[in-house]
Amino acid sequence: MTEITSSSSARVDEILDARDLSCPMPLLRAKQALHKMPVGAVLQVLATDQGSVRDFRAYVDLTAHELLQQWQEQGVYYHVVRKGEAGPRP
């Protein structure tokens, strides 16, 4: 199993339920939701696809978004992402 990290609780502005969606749909739905949110807003994504752990880590490495938390609980993977400035990570 992929290591999951957890940090202090973050204020969540929107929750996206992507449970029962296969890769790459949880990440694609998250990207769509983040696009509509203002910079600094926080999105929490619920997914049941184990590959979403790797996908979200890779995605934030390529963008200005910040992965605040990831954890797994009863078969659900939680990803908490803060929207950064538009464009790729500097």
Secondary structure by P-SEA (a helix, b strand, c coil): ccbbbbcccccccccccccccccaaaaaaaaaaaaaccccbbbbbbbcccaaaaaaaaaaaacccccccccccccbbbbbbbbccccccc
